[in-house]
């Protein structure tokens, strides 16, 4: 096979017509050159502006809170730190946080929107900035730890909120095909088909395939064909063999090549990468590895050869103890705060039809052990008898079941579901150790019976009241996303990830409530809803009245 470096040189010397960089076949759509190239850097600049504003506000709030004391008689005794020291603290805190965030990859391109992975790095960035500020104050001889503590708390809260709103906006824009990094996907037929499908299901990841090069894809209907669509129905034309990768980049104004190295020989990969780099075309490498967080992945150089180290999944006794403490604290606080709300909801359920207030259902827990979850009933008592009429309206793939505007849901049940109040009794299961605040959705025995051996690994951890799939991909019908995110959580969970999921659950509930208010009420009431995770009210086959 002629290397791309050599073919690029031939092109520059004589421009021969048999050059592998010859024009693409007709049918390969071109896109405006500026849009995909400007999009990613524009996103990064806007994110930096968002962070700067939030950090300035946070560190300034800390200075105001801790910078003034009150005399016993209630008279203001004035600031206890000089204005110069206070302003320097804010400036150093903001600058140090941004520098640490950049170093930890929070501004890499394309800017990711996986909030569960970003929160931990954001906490580390602000924590490192706090240490820098304390050292700076010590050098100036005016250490004010209360100001630093207040600033860190305010900066973390405001930056988390600002980044969440930014990510919601960015996700919506990328779902429409905007502000993404355009790439040509290269590799074997199976690998490119899998990558294109993954990018189609996850447009928020920030990559947009413009063409495919490599092995000729399968026939239409089972893959991507020249000038046609892939199995997912997306328009991703095939542009020829690997030697046409550079031409495809130029023809589609892509920003680089996303190369799936699995299934390709080493010399082929080296030739392709060398040729593209010689043509100043960036190359993103996909190893085909899945289910590994960046915390477990490390790049190494061994005798000047790049290697990747993947640490085996594992969690220390301290991490497990920390997760349990987080579960108990959060569940106890929520139960105490929500007790009056649950009492009122129970009364309204009883007044509606005099039926049972609680709904009990068997679910599969850790190690496959069955346990009973309890929630407030949201469907009519005859929901089980009416389940068959809804099976052909299932909106999920695989063993999962969901029907929007389920006619079995009662009027009060619709309100309870949209606000997740019906899920609150599950917190008792958290206190008793049967569930965790964050984890895979508790599966029905009938669903678990259809899981293969790999997916059954989700039972290595406790099911959660909310979870990674529930906040990031519950709106997607794909069962593969359910599978991928559940298994990812099993191997890669952390306290930071749990905190991020819990934080994301709150605005997810707000959005769900607003959508419920805008949606007309179901044609008919319904029965006991499912104990699916907090951010979604999806009913399941056995979610019926007692």
C-alpha positions as CSV (number, residue, x, y, z in Angstrom):
1,X,0.0,0.0,0.0
2,X,1.3,3.4,-1.0
3,X,1.8,5.5,2.1
4,X,-0.1,8.8,2.3
5,X,3.1,10.7,2.9
6,X,4.4,9.5,-0.4
7,X,1.2,10.1,-2.2
8,X,1.0,13.6,-0.8
9,X,4.5,14.2,-2.1
10,X,3.5,13.0,-5.6
11,X,0.6,15.3,-5.6
12,X,2.8,18.3,-4.8
13,X,5.3,17.4,-7.5
14,X,3.3,16.6,-10.6
15,X,-0.4,16.6,-9.7
16,X,-0.9,13.3,-11.5
17,X,-4.5,12.3,-12.1
18,X,-4.0,8.9,-10.6
19,X,-3.0,10.6,-7.3
20,X,-4.9,8.9,-4.3
21,X,-5.9,12.5,-3.2
22,X,-8.0,12.8,-6.4
23,X,-11.4,14.5,-6.0
24,X,-14.1,12.6,-4.2
25,X,-16.9,10.9,-6.1
26,X,-19.9,13.0,-6.6
27,X,-22.4,12.7,-3.8
28,X,-20.1,13.6,-1.0
29,X,-21.7,16.6,0.5
30,X,-19.6,19.6,1.3
31,X,-20.2,22.0,4.2
32,X,-19.2,25.6,4.7
33,X,-15.5,25.6,5.6
34,X,-15.7,28.2,8.4
35,X,-18.6,26.7,10.4
36,X,-17.1,23.4,11.7
37,X,-13.6,25.0,12.2
38,X,-14.9,28.0,14.1
39,X,-17.5,26.1,16.1
40,X,-15.3,24.2,18.7
41,X,-13.0,27.2,19.5
42,X,-16.1,29.4,19.8
43,X,-17.5,27.0,22.3
44,X,-14.3,27.1,24.3
45,X,-14.1,30.9,24.4
46,X,-17.7,31.1,25.5
47,X,-17.1,28.5,28.2
48,X,-14.1,30.4,29.5
49,X,-16.1,33.6,29.7
50,X,-18.9,31.8,31.6
51,X,-16.3,30.4,34.0
52,X,-14.6,33.8,34.5
53,X,-17.9,35.5,35.3
54,X,-19.0,32.7,37.7
55,X,-15.6,32.6,39.4
56,X,-15.4,36.3,39.8
57,X,-18.8,36.3,41.4
58,X,-17.9,33.4,43.6
59,X,-14.6,34.7,44.9
60,X,-16.1,38.2,45.4
61,X,-19.0,36.7,47.4
62,X,-16.6,35.0,49.6
63,X,-14.7,38.2,50.2
64,X,-17.9,40.1,51.0
65,X,-19.1,37.4,53.4
66,X,-15.9,37.0,55.3
67,X,-14.5,40.5,54.9
68,X,-16.8,42.2,57.4
69,X,-17.5,41.6,61.0
70,X,-20.3,42.9,63.1
71,X,-19.8,44.5,66.5
72,X,-21.9,43.1,69.5
73,X,-24.2,46.1,69.3
74,X,-24.9,45.4,65.7
75,X,-22.7,48.1,64.3
76,X,-20.5,47.5,61.4
77,X,-16.8,47.6,62.5
78,X,-15.6,47.6,58.9
79,X,-13.5,45.3,56.8
80,X,-10.9,43.2,58.5
81,X,-8.7,42.9,55.5
82,X,-7.3,45.6,53.3
83,X,-9.0,46.2,49.9
84,X,-5.7,45.4,48.1
85,X,-5.4,42.0,49.7
86,X,-9.1,41.3,49.0
87,X,-8.9,42.2,45.4
88,X,-5.6,40.3,45.0
89,X,-7.2,37.2,46.5
90,X,-10.1,37.4,44.0
91,X,-7.7,37.8,41.1
92,X,-5.4,35.1,42.2
93,X,-8.3,32.7,42.9
94,X,-9.8,33.2,39.5
95,X,-6.5,33.0,37.6
96,X,-5.4,29.9,39.5
97,X,-8.7,28.1,39.0
98,X,-8.6,28.8,35.3
99,X,-5.0,27.6,35.0
100,X,-5.8,24.4,36.9
101,X,-8.9,23.8,34.8
102,X,-7.0,24.2,31.6
103,X,-4.3,21.8,32.8
104,X,-6.9,19.2,33.8
105,X,-8.5,19.3,30.3
106,X,-11.7,21.2,31.1
107,X,-11.2,23.3,28.0
108,X,-9.9,20.7,25.6
109,X,-11.5,20.5,22.1
110,X,-14.1,19.6,21.5
111,X,-15.4,20.9,24.8
112,X,-17.1,17.9,26.5
113,X,-20.5,18.1,28.1
114,X,-20.2,15.1,30.4
115,X,-20.9,16.9,33.7
116,X,-20.3,13.8,35.8
117,X,-16.7,13.7,34.7
118,X,-16.1,17.5,34.9
119,X,-17.3,18.2,38.4
120,X,-14.4,16.3,40.1
121,X,-11.8,18.2,38.0
122,X,-13.6,21.5,38.8
123,X,-13.4,20.7,42.5
124,X,-9.7,19.9,42.2
125,X,-9.1,23.2,40.3
126,X,-10.9,25.3,42.9
127,X,-9.2,23.4,45.7
128,X,-5.7,24.0,44.1
129,X,-6.6,27.7,43.7
130,X,-7.5,27.9,47.3
131,X,-4.1,26.5,48.3
132,X,-2.4,29.1,46.0
133,X,-4.4,31.9,47.6
134,X,-3.5,30.8,51.1
135,X,0.2,30.7,50.3
136,X,-0.1,34.1,48.7
137,X,-1.8,35.5,51.8
138,X,0.8,34.0,54.0
139,X,3.5,35.7,52.0
140,X,1.7,39.0,52.4
141,X,1.4,38.4,56.1
142,X,-2.5,38.6,56.1
143,X,-4.0,35.1,56.1
144,X,-7.8,35.1,56.1
145,X,-8.9,31.4,56.0
146,X,-12.6,32.2,56.5
147,X,-12.5,34.3,53.3
148,X,-10.9,31.5,51.4
149,X,-13.4,28.9,52.7
150,X,-16.4,31.2,51.8
151,X,-14.9,32.0,48.4
152,X,-14.4,28.3,47.5
153,X,-17.9,27.4,48.5
154,X,-19.4,30.3,46.5
155,X,-17.2,29.8,43.5
156,X,-17.9,26.0,43.4
157,X,-21.7,26.6,43.7
158,X,-21.9,29.4,41.1
159,X,-19.5,27.8,38.6
160,X,-21.3,24.4,38.8
161,X,-24.6,26.2,38.1
162,X,-23.2,28.3,35.3
163,X,-21.6,25.3,33.7
164,X,-24.8,23.3,33.9
165,X,-26.7,26.0,32.1
166,X,-24.0,26.3,29.6
167,X,-24.0,22.5,29.0
168,X,-27.8,22.5,28.6
169,X,-27.5,25.2,25.9
170,X,-24.5,23.4,24.2
171,X,-26.3,20.1,24.2
172,X,-29.3,21.6,22.5
173,X,-27.2,23.3,19.9
174,X,-25.2,20.2,19.2
175,X,-28.3,18.1,18.9
176,X,-29.1,20.4,15.9
177,X,-25.7,19.8,14.4
178,X,-24.1,23.1,15.5
179,X,-20.9,23.9,17.3
180,X,-19.4,20.4,16.7
181,X,-16.0,19.3,15.4
182,X,-16.5,17.9,11.9
183,X,-14.4,14.7,11.3
184,X,-13.9,12.1,8.7
185,X,-14.3,8.7,10.2
186,X,-11.7,6.1,9.1
187,X,-11.2,2.4,9.7
188,X,-12.7,-0.9,8.9
189,X,-16.3,-1.2,7.9
190,X,-17.4,-2.6,11.3
191,X,-15.4,-0.1,13.3
192,X,-16.5,3.0,11.3
193,X,-20.2,1.9,11.5
194,X,-20.0,1.6,15.2
195,X,-18.3,5.0,15.6
196,X,-20.8,6.8,13.4
197,X,-23.7,5.2,15.3
198,X,-22.1,6.2,18.6
199,X,-21.7,9.8,17.5
200,X,-25.3,9.8,16.1
201,X,-26.6,8.7,19.5
202,X,-24.4,11.2,21.4
203,X,-24.2,14.4,19.4
204,X,-23.5,16.2,22.7
205,X,-20.0,14.6,22.6
206,X,-19.1,17.3,20.0
207,X,-18.0,15.2,17.0
208,X,-19.9,15.3,13.7
209,X,-19.0,12.7,11.0
210,X,-18.9,14.2,7.5
211,X,-17.7,11.2,5.6
212,X,-16.4,7.6,6.0
213,X,-13.2,6.2,4.5
214,X,-11.8,2.7,4.6
215,X,-13.4,-0.6,3.8
216,X,-16.5,-0.4,1.7
217,X,-19.4,-0.4,4.1
218,X,-22.1,-3.1,3.9
219,X,-25.2,-2.8,1.7
220,X,-27.8,-0.2,2.4
221,X,-29.9,-1.0,5.4
222,X,-27.0,-2.6,7.3
223,X,-24.4,0.1,7.2
224,X,-23.2,3.2,5.4
225,X,-23.1,3.2,1.6
226,X,-21.6,5.6,-0.9
227,X,-23.9,8.6,-1.0
228,X,-26.3,6.8,1.2
229,X,-27.1,6.4,4.9
230,X,-26.0,4.2,7.6
231,X,-28.2,1.9,9.5
232,X,-29.2,4.6,11.9
233,X,-30.5,6.7,9.1
234,X,-27.9,9.5,9.2
235,X,-26.4,10.9,6.0
236,X,-22.7,9.9,6.2
237,X,-21.4,9.2,2.7
238,X,-18.6,6.7,2.0
239,X,-15.7,8.5,0.3
240,X,-13.5,5.5,-0.7
241,X,-10.5,3.8,0.8
242,X,-8.2,5.0,3.6
243,X,-5.9,6.6,1.0
244,X,-8.7,9.2,0.3
245,X,-8.8,10.4,4.0
246,X,-7.1,13.7,3.3
247,X,-9.2,14.4,0.2
248,X,-12.4,13.7,2.2
249,X,-11.2,16.1,4.9
250,X,-10.7,18.9,2.4
251,X,-13.9,18.1,0.4
252,X,-16.1,18.2,3.5
253,X,-14.2,21.0,5.3
254,X,-13.7,18.6,8.3
255,X,-11.3,19.6,11.1
256,X,-9.6,16.2,11.3
257,X,-9.8,12.4,11.0
258,X,-11.3,10.1,13.6
259,X,-9.4,6.9,13.1
260,X,-10.6,3.6,14.5
261,X,-7.4,1.6,14.9
262,X,-9.1,-1.6,15.9
263,X,-9.2,-3.9,12.9
264,X,-6.3,-2.3,11.1
265,X,-2.7,-3.5,10.8
266,X,0.0,-1.4,12.6
267,X,1.8,-0.4,9.4
268,X,-1.5,0.8,7.8
269,X,-2.2,2.9,10.9
270,X,1.3,4.4,10.9
271,X,1.2,5.2,7.2
272,X,-2.2,6.9,7.5
273,X,-1.2,8.9,10.6
274,X,2.1,9.9,9.1
275,X,0.5,11.0,5.9
276,X,-2.3,13.0,7.5
277,X,0.1,14.7,9.9
278,X,2.4,15.6,7.0
279,X,-0.6,17.3,5.5
280,X,-1.3,19.2,8.8
281,X,-4.5,17.2,9.4
282,X,-5.2,16.3,13.1
283,X,-5.9,12.7,13.8
284,X,-8.1,11.4,16.7
285,X,-7.4,7.8,17.6
286,X,-10.2,5.5,18.7
287,X,-8.9,2.2,20.1
288,X,-12.3,0.6,20.3
289,X,-12.0,0.3,24.1
290,X,-15.2,1.2,26.0
291,X,-16.2,1.5,29.6
292,X,-13.0,3.1,30.8
293,X,-12.9,6.5,32.4
294,X,-10.1,8.9,31.8
295,X,-9.2,8.5,35.5
296,X,-8.2,4.9,34.7
297,X,-6.4,5.6,31.5
298,X,-2.9,7.0,31.3
299,X,-0.6,7.5,28.3
300,X,3.0,6.3,28.6
301,X,6.2,6.5,26.4
302,X,8.2,3.3,26.4
303,X,11.5,3.6,24.4
304,X,9.8,6.5,22.5
305,X,6.8,4.3,21.6
306,X,3.4,5.4,22.9
307,X,1.5,3.0,25.2
308,X,-1.7,3.3,27.0
309,X,-2.1,2.0,30.6
310,X,-5.6,1.0,31.7
311,X,-5.8,0.5,35.4
312,X,-8.2,-2.3,36.5
313,X,-11.4,-1.1,38.1
314,X,-11.4,-1.1,41.9
315,X,-12.6,0.9,44.8
316,X,-11.0,1.1,48.2
317,X,-12.8,0.5,51.5
318,X,-12.5,4.2,52.2
319,X,-14.3,5.0,48.9
320,X,-17.1,2.5,49.7
321,X,-17.4,4.0,53.2
322,X,-17.6,7.5,51.7
323,X,-20.3,6.4,49.3
324,X,-22.3,4.9,52.2
325,X,-22.0,8.0,54.3
326,X,-23.1,10.2,51.3
327,X,-26.1,7.9,50.8
328,X,-27.2,8.0,54.5
329,X,-26.7,11.8,54.9
330,X,-28.5,12.7,51.7
331,X,-31.4,10.2,52.2
332,X,-31.9,11.3,55.8
333,X,-32.0,15.0,55.0
334,X,-34.4,14.5,52.1
335,X,-36.7,12.3,54.1
336,X,-37.0,14.8,56.9
337,X,-37.4,17.8,54.6
338,X,-39.9,16.0,52.3
339,X,-42.0,14.3,55.1
340,X,-44.8,17.0,55.0
341,X,-44.9,16.8,51.2
342,X,-45.2,13.0,51.2
343,X,-48.0,13.2,53.8
344,X,-50.0,15.7,51.7
345,X,-49.4,13.5,48.6
346,X,-50.6,10.4,50.4
347,X,-53.8,12.2,51.5
348,X,-54.5,13.3,47.9
349,X,-54.0,9.8,46.5
350,X,-56.4,8.3,49.1
351,X,-59.0,11.0,48.4
352,X,-58.8,10.5,44.6
353,X,-60.1,6.9,44.5
354,X,-59.9,5.5,48.0
355,X,-57.3,3.0,46.8
356,X,-53.9,2.1,48.3
357,X,-51.5,4.9,48.9
358,X,-48.3,2.9,48.4
359,X,-47.2,0.8,45.5
360,X,-44.8,-2.1,46.1
361,X,-42.8,-3.9,43.5
362,X,-40.0,-6.5,43.4
363,X,-36.8,-5.3,41.9
364,X,-33.3,-6.9,41.4
365,X,-30.7,-5.5,43.8
366,X,-27.0,-6.0,44.4
367,X,-25.7,-9.5,43.6
368,X,-29.0,-10.3,42.0
369,X,-30.9,-10.4,45.3
370,X,-34.6,-9.4,45.0
371,X,-35.9,-6.6,47.2
372,X,-39.1,-4.7,47.4
373,X,-39.3,-1.0,46.5
374,X,-42.0,1.2,47.8
375,X,-43.3,4.4,46.1
376,X,-46.5,6.5,46.1
377,X,-49.1,5.0,43.8
378,X,-49.5,7.1,40.6
379,X,-51.7,4.8,38.4
380,X,-55.2,3.6,38.6
381,X,-55.8,0.4,40.6
382,X,-56.8,-1.5,37.4
383,X,-53.6,-0.6,35.5
384,X,-52.4,-4.2,35.3
385,X,-55.5,-5.3,33.4
386,X,-54.9,-2.4,30.9
387,X,-51.2,-3.0,30.4
388,X,-51.7,-5.2,27.3
389,X,-53.3,-2.3,25.3
390,X,-50.1,-0.2,25.7
391,X,-47.4,-2.8,24.7
392,X,-47.5,-1.8,21.0
393,X,-46.8,1.8,22.1
394,X,-43.5,1.1,23.8
395,X,-41.0,3.8,23.0
396,X,-37.9,1.9,24.2
397,X,-35.6,-0.6,22.5
398,X,-34.8,-3.9,24.2
399,X,-36.4,-5.1,27.4
400,X,-37.2,-1.6,28.7
401,X,-40.7,-0.1,28.5
402,X,-41.9,3.5,28.3
403,X,-45.1,5.2,27.1
404,X,-45.4,8.9,27.1
405,X,-48.7,10.3,28.5
406,X,-49.7,6.9,29.8
407,X,-53.5,6.9,30.0
408,X,-53.4,4.9,33.3
409,X,-51.7,7.7,35.2
410,X,-54.0,9.6,37.6
411,X,-54.2,13.4,37.7
412,X,-52.4,13.5,41.0
413,X,-50.1,10.8,39.8
414,X,-49.0,12.9,36.9
415,X,-48.0,15.7,39.2
416,X,-46.2,13.3,41.6
417,X,-44.3,11.9,38.6
418,X,-43.3,15.2,37.1
419,X,-41.9,16.3,40.5
420,X,-40.5,12.9,41.5
421,X,-42.4,13.1,44.8
422,X,-43.7,9.5,44.1
423,X,-40.0,8.3,44.3
424,X,-39.3,9.7,47.8
425,X,-40.3,6.5,49.7
426,X,-37.4,4.8,48.0
427,X,-35.2,6.7,50.3
428,X,-36.1,4.3,53.0
429,X,-34.4,1.6,50.9
430,X,-31.3,3.8,50.8
431,X,-31.2,4.0,54.6
432,X,-31.7,0.3,55.0
433,X,-28.8,-0.4,52.5
434,X,-30.8,-2.0,49.7
435,X,-30.3,0.9,47.4
436,X,-27.9,3.8,46.9
437,X,-28.6,7.4,46.0
438,X,-26.7,6.9,42.8
439,X,-26.5,3.7,40.8
440,X,-28.0,1.7,37.9
441,X,-31.8,1.8,37.7
442,X,-33.3,-1.1,39.7
443,X,-34.3,-3.6,37.1
444,X,-37.5,-5.7,37.0
445,X,-36.9,-9.5,37.3
446,X,-38.4,-9.9,33.8
447,X,-35.9,-7.3,32.4
448,X,-33.0,-8.9,34.2
449,X,-33.9,-12.3,32.8
450,X,-33.1,-10.8,29.3
451,X,-29.8,-9.3,30.3
452,X,-26.7,-11.1,29.0
453,X,-23.8,-12.0,31.3
454,X,-22.0,-8.8,30.7
455,X,-24.9,-6.6,31.5
456,X,-25.6,-8.6,34.7
457,X,-22.4,-7.0,36.0
458,X,-24.6,-4.0,36.8
459,X,-25.7,-6.0,39.9
460,X,-22.2,-5.7,41.3
461,X,-23.3,-2.4,42.8
462,X,-26.5,-1.3,44.5
463,X,-29.3,0.1,42.3
464,X,-29.8,3.8,42.6
465,X,-32.6,6.3,43.1
466,X,-31.0,8.3,40.4
467,X,-28.1,7.4,38.1
468,X,-25.8,8.2,35.2
469,X,-28.1,6.9,32.5
470,X,-31.1,8.5,34.1
471,X,-29.6,12.0,34.0
472,X,-27.6,11.7,30.7
473,X,-29.5,9.4,28.4
474,X,-32.9,8.6,29.6
475,X,-34.4,10.6,26.7
476,X,-32.7,8.2,24.3
477,X,-34.6,5.1,23.1
478,X,-31.4,3.1,22.5
479,X,-30.9,0.1,24.9
480,X,-27.2,0.2,24.0
481,X,-26.9,3.6,25.7
482,X,-28.6,2.1,28.8
483,X,-26.2,-0.8,28.7
484,X,-23.1,1.3,28.1
485,X,-23.7,3.9,30.8
486,X,-24.7,1.3,33.4
487,X,-21.6,-0.7,32.9
488,X,-19.5,2.4,32.8
489,X,-20.8,3.4,36.2
490,X,-20.1,0.0,37.6
491,X,-16.4,0.1,36.7
492,X,-15.8,3.8,37.2
493,X,-18.0,5.3,39.9
494,X,-16.5,7.8,42.3
495,X,-17.8,10.1,45.0
496,X,-17.3,13.0,42.6
497,X,-19.4,11.3,40.0
498,X,-22.1,10.6,42.5
499,X,-22.1,14.2,43.6
500,X,-22.3,15.3,39.9
501,X,-25.2,13.0,39.2
502,X,-27.1,14.2,42.4
503,X,-26.5,17.9,41.3
504,X,-27.7,17.1,37.8
505,X,-30.8,15.5,39.1
506,X,-32.2,18.7,40.5
507,X,-32.3,20.7,37.2
508,X,-33.4,17.6,35.4
509,X,-36.5,17.4,37.7
510,X,-37.1,21.1,37.1
511,X,-37.1,20.6,33.3
512,X,-39.3,17.6,33.7
513,X,-41.8,19.5,35.8
514,X,-41.9,22.4,33.2
515,X,-42.5,19.9,30.4
516,X,-45.3,18.3,32.4
517,X,-46.9,21.7,32.9
518,X,-46.8,22.4,29.2
519,X,-48.1,19.0,28.2
520,X,-51.8,18.3,28.2
521,X,-53.1,15.9,30.8
522,X,-53.5,12.2,29.8
523,X,-56.8,11.1,28.4
524,X,-57.4,8.8,31.2
525,X,-56.0,8.3,34.7
526,X,-53.5,5.5,35.6
527,X,-51.9,3.2,38.2
528,X,-48.8,2.7,40.3
529,X,-45.8,4.1,38.6
530,X,-42.4,2.7,38.3
531,X,-39.6,3.3,40.7
532,X,-37.4,4.4,37.9
533,X,-34.7,7.0,38.8
534,X,-35.6,10.5,39.9
535,X,-35.1,12.4,36.7
536,X,-37.6,10.4,34.6
537,X,-41.2,9.1,35.1
538,X,-41.0,6.2,32.6
539,X,-43.5,3.4,33.3
540,X,-42.4,-0.2,33.1
541,X,-44.3,-3.4,32.4
542,X,-44.9,-4.2,36.0
543,X,-45.7,-0.7,37.1
544,X,-49.3,-1.4,37.9
545,X,-51.6,-1.0,40.8
546,X,-51.4,-3.3,43.8
